[in-house]
Structure formats: structure tokens, C-alpha cells
């Protein structure tokens, strides 16, 4: 392993963890209540290996074939793989077979395929329903008013389990503006949660706005740039 690379990624991870801990303290969140998902899409296996050596185990990928290639190289490491990209119908079998989490579910057809294609004996695929709070046509996700129906459809499926909600809001510069969509997602979760389905995961917040997300109840932040540095060009889908 490249020592300089390993040290740089370890330092980056330490700084991100410090940011998370500081935000937890500032906003009255219990220490350790916010998990870090290192978004490793278009990052090489060596960088994931370096992050694992620094204590990171959960990694987020957006391109199925790229992820499968890296999983093969890193098969001896105890890693958790999260799919955070758009779900394509022809990729559901690979997602169901090779990932632990899916953060971007927004289609009942995909839910049924994923459940049916989850390997026998594997634990249910943990899924977050992606909610589009900005109304941007370029962003994936369901309108908030459609989330309940998708969650209900998922409850009847044995191969997947709805862990919570995810959102990817439009970029904003100031903290107050950043907090609004995260507050809206938390409020939606509070309306939809039930005692037997608490929707305890709020997957929200990235490098630029993780403090705002933690302030509004994020339980998992998806951070790529601050961990690995700027992304190189995508290597495939």
C-alpha cells in the first residue's frame, strides 16, 4: 500500500470524524449516533483499502460493475457495501446479491425485483426510500406524498427491509438554508414511522452540508470528497 496515500486518507478520515463528533456535541446528539458512509464511487480499490486500514468499513458505490470489480479485489476485507446511485432495472439482481444497503429506492417495481432476487439465506437488503424534496426534475426520488405508498408496498416483501429515508437536496451555502430540506425529511419520517417500522435511518448530508444534516437528525452521512479528495472521472457504470 502507498504509505503517503494511506496517511492522507487516514488524516482525512480523522478530520471528518472530528467534524461529525463536533456537530453531535453542538446539536445535542449522542456521541456516536451518526454513522459515516465513505462514498468511494470512482475511487480505486487501493483507496478503499487505505480507508479500511484507518478503521472505515462502510463504503458507498454508484456504478454496479465498478463496485463488483472492487468487491472482487477486496473480498478478503470485512466491508459493508452500500449502493447510493440510481437503480436501473437491469442491475437489480447484482444489487440484491452484492450489496448490504440500498439508499436510492424510489420504485415499487424495483422493490419487488430486489426482494425476489435477494439470495436465499441472506439477511434482508436494508433500503432507504429516496425522497425528492426540491422538486428538481434532474434529481431522483419520490415526491414526499408518495413515500408512504412505497413503504407500504415494501412491508409485504421478505427480501428487503425499509430502514429509513434518504434525500439529496440542492446545494446551498448557508447553514439555515441547508437545514430546511433535512428538517423536512425528518418531519416526514416522524409522520410515517410506526412502532413496528421506526424508519430509524435518515441518510442525509454530504461533505459540504453534514453539519446541517446532523443538526436535523441525520443518522448516516455520505461523505466522499472530504475522505478521498476530488473524484477522478467516472470509470464505468
N, C-alpha and C positions, 0 to 999 in steps of 0.2 A: 504494500500500500504506500502511496506517495505521502511521505511524512508531512510535507508542507500543506498538502490538501487536507489531510486528516486533522491537522492542528487548526486550520482555518475553519473547517466545518464544525469542529468541537467548540471553538470560540464563538462562532455564530449561534450554535445551539444554546450555549450558556447565556448569551445575551438575550435570546428570545425567551428562554425560561425565566430570566430575571424580569423581563417586561411582563410576562404573564403573572408572575408572583406579585409584582408591584401593583398591577391592576386588580388582582384579587384582594390585596390588602386595602387599596384605595376605595374600592366599591363594596367592601364588606362581604366578599365572597370567601368561603372556607379555603384555607390553603390546600392546594392540590385538586381543587374542584374543576379546573379547566384543563382538558387534555390537549396535547399538541399533536396535530397530524402534519407531518412533514410532506409537503406536496413535491413529489420527485419526478413528475412528468418531464420528459425530455432531458432528464439528468441521467448520467451513466451509472451502471452498477457499482463502479468504484466509489462514487459519491454516496450512494446509499450504504455501502459497506462502511464507509468512514463515519456516517451518521449513526449507524448501529453501534460501532465501536465506542461512540460517545454517549450511548445509552438510549438512542431513539429506536423504537420498534414498530411504530405505525407509519405507513407511507401511503400517499395518495397518488393515483395514476389516472390519466385521462384517455390514453390510447391503448386499446386492448392488446394488440400484437406487441407493441413496445413493452408493455407490462409483462406479458408472458415470457418474452425473451429475458427480461431481467430476473423474473422469478426463477427461471431455469438456472441462471448463473448463480443466484443467491439461495438456492434451495436448501443449503445446509444451515441457514440462519433462521432463528425463530421470529419471523416477521409477520405483521398483520397488514394485509393489503386492502386498501380502500379504493373503490372506483368513484371518481369525482367528475367524470366527463359526461357528455350526453350519451344516453343509451340508444344504441341502434339495434333494431330487431334482429339483424343477423349476427349480433355479438352477444346476445343474452346467454347463450349456452356457455360461452367462455367466462362471462362474468359470474354466472351461477356456480361454475365449477372451480374457479380460481381466485375468488375474492372473498373476504370476510365481511366487508361492508360495501354498501352502495349508497351514495349521498344524493343521487340525482334522479330518483324515481318520480315520474310525473305522468304515467300512462298505465291504465289498468291492464291493457293487453301485455305490456312488458312485465307487469307484476305476475300475471298468470304464467307467462313463459318462464320467468326466473324461478318461480316456485316449482313448476313441473320439472325443470332442468337441474334443480339443486341435487347433487349426488346423494343417493341413499346413505344414511348413516351420518351425514354431515350435519352440524348444527344449522338452524335456520340462518339464512343470509340476513344480516341486520341492514335495514333500509331506512333512509330518511326521505320523506316526501319533500321534493323541492318546490318552494313557493316563490312565485314571481310577484314581488311587492311593488315593483316600479312600473309595471305595465309595458316595459320595453319589449318590442317585438323581437329584438335580437337576443334576448335572454330566454333561456329555457325555464320551465317551471309552470306550475298551475296557478291560476288566479286563486286568491285566498278562499273564495267562496266554493271552490271545487275540491279543496283538500279533504274535507270530511268524507265525501263520497269515495275517494280513492282509499282513504284509511279503512273505511268500512269494507271495501272490496278485498283489501289485503288481509283483514282479520279472518276471512274464510279460507286462507291459503296456508298450508302447513310448512311449506319450504322457505318462507320468508317471515320476518318479524319486524313490525314497524317500531323503530327505536325512537324516532322523533322527526323533526323538521329541519330543513336546510334552506338558506337563501343566499343569493349573490347580488347584493344591491349595487346600484350605480355608484361610481366613485364620488366621494365628497371630501372637501378639505377640512372643514371644522368639525369639532367633536359633536356639537349639538346636532348638526345635520347628519353625521354618520350614525348617531344613536337612533334616529327615528325609525328606519326600517327594522332594526334589530328589536326595538321595543314593540313594533307591530307584530313581528314573528313570535315574540314571547307571549304577547296578548292572545294571538291566535292559538298557540299551544295551550294556554291556560283555558281557553274556551273549549278546545277539542279533547283535552285529556280526561280520562276516566280512571277510577281506582284500579281497574284491571289493565289499562293501557295508558300509563302516565306520560308517554311521549317525553321521556326524561332527557333525551339528547336534543340540544339546539346547536347545530353545526353552522356556525356563522362567525365571520371575522377572518381577515387575512393580514398580510404584513402591514398594510397601511392603516387598518382600522380595528386591530384586535382589541385595543383598549376600550373602544366604544362598544364592541360586541360583548366583552366581559362585563362591562357596566350594566348591560341589559340582559344578562343571564346566559351567555354562551357557555356550553359545557365542552365544546370542542372547537378549536380554531385551526384553520387550514393555512399553513404558512409555507411558502416556497422560497421566494426571493430572499428573505431575511436569513434563511437557513443555508441555501445553496448558492446564493448570488444570482445575478441576472440569468434568465433562461437562454440557452442556445436555441437555434432554430429547431422546430419540431422535426423528429426523425421518422415519423410514420403514424398511421392510425390503425 
